[in-house]
Amino acid sequence: MISSPLEATKTGLRRQLRAARASVTAETRRKAATLIVRLALRAGWLRQGRRIGFYMPAKGELDITELLTRAMAMRVNCFLPVVPQARQRTLGFTRMTGRDDWTHNRYGIPEHAVWRPKIRARRLDILFLPLLGFDQQGYRMGMGGGYYDASLAFLRHRKCWQRPYLVGIAFEAQRLTALPVDPWDVPLDAVLTERQIYRFRPPRART
């Protein structure tokens, strides 16, 4: 099957962005893991009682486990995504506990307490998302699985109050001027890198 020009463009971009992310040095990665905690605290995102979605890093993604640990210490309600069964795309999120209830999904990514009740993304206050690339308009390119697109589709139909506040996590090396955009793409509210916070729109109500 011959890919369409847009698909070919996305395939090429994903290849380049994977290479750019993989080229980030170990030293930069260590520093980034600490710096994003400082920036997130300065932004006031980690507040007791909030429901915040995190992710477990895989395939060279910026490691946010230090951020997650700080949030847990601050008694933030921390949630991790659970990949649904095959042919489904909507993520569920389980709350982190002090128990060692870990497993691995079919992609080899750790998941926590998958047996616990799950909530949908719409019940989170903030969601930290991994990504391959982001642009100056706040659009995100993911790995291509479509899980976050499906999980956040409801945001396309909301005009006023929206939740969760979407924060992409990336290295500076993953920033682009523009990305190809599809009708189902939901723009991010902000991106957190090892250098700064990029904000693309004013904070929404109740975030």
Backbone torsions as a table, in degrees:
resi	resn	phi	psi	omega
1	MET	NA	132.9	179.6
2	ILE	-88.5	128.3	-179.9
3	SER	-72.1	149.0	173.7
4	SER	-69.4	162.3	178.4
5	PRO	-55.3	-40.3	-179.5
6	LEU	-65.5	-44.4	178.8
7	GLU	-62.3	-39.9	178.8
8	ALA	-63.6	-40.3	178.6
9	THR	-62.5	-45.4	-179.5
10	LYS	-64.8	-40.0	178.8
11	THR	-61.5	-45.3	178.8
12	GLY	-64.8	-40.6	178.7
13	LEU	-63.8	-42.7	179.5
14	ARG	-62.3	-38.9	178.5
15	ARG	-62.9	-44.9	179.8
16	GLN	-65.9	-40.7	-177.9
17	LEU	-70.7	-35.3	174.6
18	ARG	-62.4	-41.8	179.9
19	ALA	-66.0	-40.6	179.7
20	ALA	-64.2	-42.2	179.5
21	ARG	-67.0	-39.9	-180.0
22	ALA	-67.4	-23.5	-177.5
23	SER	-79.8	-10.2	179.4
24	VAL	-64.9	128.5	-174.4
25	THR	-70.8	159.6	179.0
26	ALA	-61.6	-36.8	179.4
27	GLU	-65.2	-43.9	177.9
28	THR	-62.9	-38.6	179.2
29	ARG	-63.5	-43.2	180.0
30	ARG	-64.0	-44.5	179.4
31	LYS	-65.6	-40.5	-178.7
32	ALA	-61.8	-39.5	-179.3
33	ALA	-59.9	-32.9	178.8
34	THR	-84.5	-40.6	-176.7
35	LEU	-65.2	-36.3	-179.0
36	ILE	-68.2	-27.5	175.2
37	VAL	-64.4	-45.7	-179.8
38	ARG	-60.8	-43.7	-179.0
39	LEU	-68.7	-39.2	178.9
40	ALA	-65.3	-38.9	176.8
41	LEU	-65.8	-41.9	179.6
42	ARG	-62.7	-33.8	179.7
43	ALA	-76.4	-13.1	179.9
44	GLY	77.5	21.7	-177.5
45	TRP	-76.0	-31.5	-176.2
46	LEU	-91.0	93.0	-179.3
47	ARG	-123.0	139.6	-179.7
48	GLN	-56.1	135.4	177.5
49	GLY	93.2	-18.2	178.3
50	ARG	-70.8	152.4	172.1
51	ARG	-101.6	115.0	-175.9
52	ILE	-125.1	131.5	176.8
53	GLY	-92.8	133.1	178.4
54	PHE	-117.3	-170.5	173.2
55	TYR	-147.9	157.1	174.0
56	MET	-94.4	122.6	-173.4
57	PRO	-64.7	143.0	178.5
58	ALA	-150.4	152.7	172.6
59	LYS	55.2	41.7	174.8
60	GLY	87.4	4.1	178.1
61	GLU	-64.9	152.8	178.6
62	LEU	-60.4	129.4	-174.5
63	ASP	-77.8	115.7	-179.5
64	ILE	-108.2	18.3	-179.7
65	THR	-66.2	-30.3	175.6
66	GLU	-66.9	-38.2	175.6
67	LEU	-64.9	-42.2	177.9
68	LEU	-63.1	-43.2	179.1
69	THR	-61.9	-42.2	178.7
70	ARG	-64.3	-42.2	179.4
71	ALA	-62.4	-42.1	178.0
72	MET	-61.1	-41.8	179.9
73	ALA	-64.6	-27.6	179.7
74	MET	-89.3	7.1	178.5
75	ARG	62.9	35.5	170.2
76	VAL	-78.0	144.5	175.2
77	ASN	-80.0	103.4	-172.7
78	CYS	-100.3	134.9	-178.0
79	PHE	-127.2	148.3	176.9
80	LEU	-123.6	146.5	-178.1
81	PRO	-74.0	150.1	174.4
82	VAL	-122.1	120.9	179.7
83	VAL	-68.8	130.4	-177.9
84	PRO	-73.9	178.1	178.4
85	GLN	-64.6	162.1	-178.8
86	ALA	-52.5	143.3	179.3
87	ARG	76.0	-0.7	173.3
88	GLN	-108.2	154.9	-174.6
89	ARG	-127.6	-13.8	-176.1
90	THR	-82.3	122.7	-179.4
91	LEU	-76.9	143.9	166.8
92	GLY	-104.7	158.7	-178.8
93	PHE	-127.5	127.3	178.9
94	THR	-106.8	144.8	-177.6
95	ARG	-76.8	136.4	176.6
96	MET	-68.8	140.5	176.0
97	THR	-127.8	177.3	177.8
98	GLY	-82.2	-1.8	-178.5
99	ARG	-84.6	155.2	-178.0
100	ASP	-92.9	61.9	-177.1
101	ASP	-102.6	79.7	-176.4
102	TRP	-117.4	149.1	172.0
103	THR	-145.7	-178.8	177.2
104	HIS	-123.5	137.9	177.6
105	ASN	-81.6	-174.9	-174.3
106	ARG	-70.0	-9.7	175.4
107	TYR	-97.0	1.6	-179.8
108	GLY	82.2	10.9	-179.3
109	ILE	-91.2	133.2	179.4
110	PRO	-62.5	138.6	173.8
111	GLU	-128.2	146.5	-173.5
112	HIS	-109.0	131.7	171.8
113	ALA	45.9	56.3	-176.7
114	VAL	-65.5	-17.6	179.7
115	TRP	-79.1	-14.1	-178.3
116	ARG	-75.2	160.3	176.2
117	PRO	-57.4	142.1	-178.1
118	LYS	-110.1	148.3	173.8
119	ILE	-115.3	160.6	177.3
120	ARG	-87.9	165.2	-178.7
121	ALA	-59.8	-31.2	-176.9
122	ARG	-63.7	-16.0	-179.9
123	ARG	-95.1	1.2	176.3
124	LEU	-89.3	149.6	174.6
125	ASP	-84.8	-41.2	179.1
126	ILE	-136.0	144.3	176.2
127	LEU	-131.1	118.8	173.3
128	PHE	-88.5	123.6	-175.7
129	LEU	-115.8	139.6	170.7
130	PRO	-77.8	162.8	178.9
131	LEU	-161.4	164.6	173.7
132	LEU	-93.4	-35.9	-179.4
133	GLY	-159.4	159.3	175.7
134	PHE	-143.9	156.9	-178.1
135	ASP	-120.7	-176.6	-173.3
136	GLN	-73.6	-10.8	177.1
137	GLN	-97.2	-2.6	178.5
138	GLY	92.2	9.3	177.7
139	TYR	-82.4	148.3	-173.5
140	ARG	-117.7	139.7	169.3
141	MET	-109.1	122.4	179.4
142	GLY	-97.2	-163.9	-177.6
143	MET	-77.9	-12.9	178.0
144	GLY	105.9	-1.1	-179.3
145	GLY	-76.3	-24.2	177.3
146	GLY	81.5	9.0	-176.4
147	TYR	-67.7	-46.1	179.9
148	TYR	-71.8	-35.0	176.2
149	ASP	-58.4	-47.0	-179.4
150	ALA	-67.8	-38.7	-176.3
151	SER	-71.5	-24.3	-176.8
152	LEU	-110.5	11.3	-177.3
153	ALA	-58.8	-31.1	-178.2
154	PHE	-61.9	-24.6	-178.7
155	LEU	-67.2	-23.2	-179.4
156	ARG	-67.6	-19.0	-175.8
157	HIS	-102.9	4.1	-179.6
158	ARG	-105.6	133.8	-176.9
159	LYS	-105.4	-27.0	-175.4
160	CYS	-113.2	-105.5	-178.1
161	TRP	-67.5	127.0	-180.0
162	GLN	-136.0	144.2	177.2
163	ARG	-149.9	139.6	10.0
164	PRO	-88.2	164.9	171.6
165	TYR	-77.5	123.3	-171.0
166	LEU	-97.0	120.4	-179.6
167	VAL	-121.8	111.6	175.1
168	GLY	-77.2	149.4	178.7
169	ILE	-118.5	123.6	-175.6
170	ALA	-157.1	164.3	168.7
171	PHE	-86.5	156.2	176.8
172	GLU	-56.8	-31.0	-178.8
173	ALA	-63.7	-12.9	-177.6
174	GLN	-97.7	6.5	-177.5
175	ARG	-88.1	133.8	178.6
176	LEU	-126.4	163.0	177.1
177	THR	-69.9	-45.5	-178.5
178	ALA	-152.5	151.0	177.2
179	LEU	-122.2	152.8	171.5
180	PRO	-65.0	135.3	-174.1
181	VAL	-118.2	134.5	175.6
182	ASP	-103.8	159.8	-178.4
183	PRO	-58.7	-27.3	-177.3
184	TRP	-89.4	-1.9	-179.5
185	ASP	-71.0	133.5	177.0
186	VAL	-106.7	119.6	-178.6
187	PRO	-69.0	152.0	176.8
188	LEU	-78.7	157.6	173.1
189	ASP	-84.9	-31.4	-178.0
190	ALA	-159.4	161.5	171.4
191	VAL	-130.6	134.8	179.8
192	LEU	-108.9	119.8	177.2
193	THR	-118.9	-178.4	179.3
194	GLU	-70.9	-9.8	-178.9
195	ARG	-107.7	-38.9	-172.6
196	GLN	-164.6	177.9	172.9
197	ILE	-106.3	124.6	172.8
198	TYR	-96.8	121.7	178.7
199	ARG	-108.8	133.4	-174.8
200	PHE	-109.6	-13.8	177.0
201	ARG	-161.4	158.0	-178.7
202	PRO	-60.0	149.3	176.8
203	PRO	-55.7	139.2	178.0
204	ARG	-77.7	165.2	177.7
205	ALA	-63.3	145.7	174.5
206	ARG	62.0	36.6	175.4
207	THR	-106.1	NA	NA
